[in-house]
Amino acid sequence: MTKQGTSGIWRTTLEGYRAFYPNPLPPEIEFDSALITKLSKADQVLGRLGGEARRLPNPHILIRPFIRREAVYSSRIEGTQATLGELLAAEAGANVDRSPDDLQEVGNYVAALEHSLQRLTEIPISLRLVKEIHKVLMNKSRGEHAFPGEFRKTQNWIGTPGCTLKEASYIPPPPDVLGEQLGDWERFIHESELPLLVTCALMHYQFEAIHPFIDGNGRVGRLLITLLLCERNALPGPFLYLSAFFDATRRDYYDRLRAITEHGDWIGWLDYFLNGVIRQCEDSLGRAERMNELIEEWKTQIAGVTPKAAFALVELLAGNPYITPRSAEENLGVVFNTASKAINVLKDAGILDQVGDSKRDRLFVATKLLDILEEPPRLTG
């Protein structure tokens, strides 16, 4: 038994369950005036973010915490509880009261995104790269059972925890058609003549509909949006992340994806997706500008002080607001005493605050910077 829809076909398998077979992209989309206006605004704000990012005095440093924000929000959608502050503190060498599994999963997302950005200099977005991303994402985590780096060879499904295949709310195509489905998906990315943001939106939906891995599909699918924008030079680096928007509007996110599958509502998904681009571009732009202003203000504040390492330490804080004497020593390439003195200079200037009152293994944080990074995304206006 089959049921044809505008986005795909539902087929009842010999085993008795209904699986969804997405149609090849692109679908027929009627670009009405409202959608064209929304796309134009999204393109405009994306271009502004790209232009401003290229003018930032230290974009390579600011990319680091932005990648970590994306990792935290994308992992949160999957149930991971680690916060951005906890991740940054752990990376600075602090002991964090959080499940090691949660920190591992978020850290894996960071590693997967950094790996894929490096690989884009060598190969395009492709099934090969997707498998590499998944392998890094699932490394030494609760997802190791999901055959890291391998497309599934068994049927998977989506539903409430513990539900059976017949109780699932969504069943993606069976493994015997994955090769064809993924080949069409890859071909669309390479050949699409649609506007870039529309291509991103369609690519993401189709990947989630195919669900090619046992686990980790959502995180890989969201990461691919950032990668495609970087590959096509829309941004000089990963400054736009939609996971924060998807997380804050989680019900709408799933409802919009489901509406494509069940009703072929591509317009509703594109409107939602483009709205997320607009909001997150504005959010990223404002966040980066405020961080840079703060860093420049601090540089002016401590100009001429000794040791000179204090000046270099200020820039280091843009990459991670948390610092320890040991991590400062390592990252600045100075001796321990010099690193400690530099930290004390910033502490006396009110730039750094000590976390806790430990005399050993002291941890410091640039609270104003951390506040900017942890500020909830702005979704209205």
Secondary structure, DSSP 8 states (H G I E B T S, - for coil): -EEE-SSEEEEE-TTS-EEEEE--S-------HHHHHHHHHHHHHHHHHHHHHHH-S-HHHHHHHHHHHHHHHHHHHTT----HHHHHHHHTT---SS-HHHHHHHHHHHHHHHHHHHHTTTS-S-HHHHHHHHHHHTTTSTTGGG-TT---SS---B-STT--GGG-SB----GGGHHHHHHHHHHHHHH--S-HHHHHHHHHHHHHHH--SSS-HHHHHHHHHHHHHHHTTSSSSS----HHHHHHTHHHHHHHHHHHHHH--HHHHHHHHHHHHHHHHHHHHHHHHHHHHHHHHHHHHTTT-SSTHHHHHHHHHHH-SEE-HHHHHHHHT--HHHHHHHHHHHHHTTS-EEES--SSS-EEE-HHHHHHHHS------
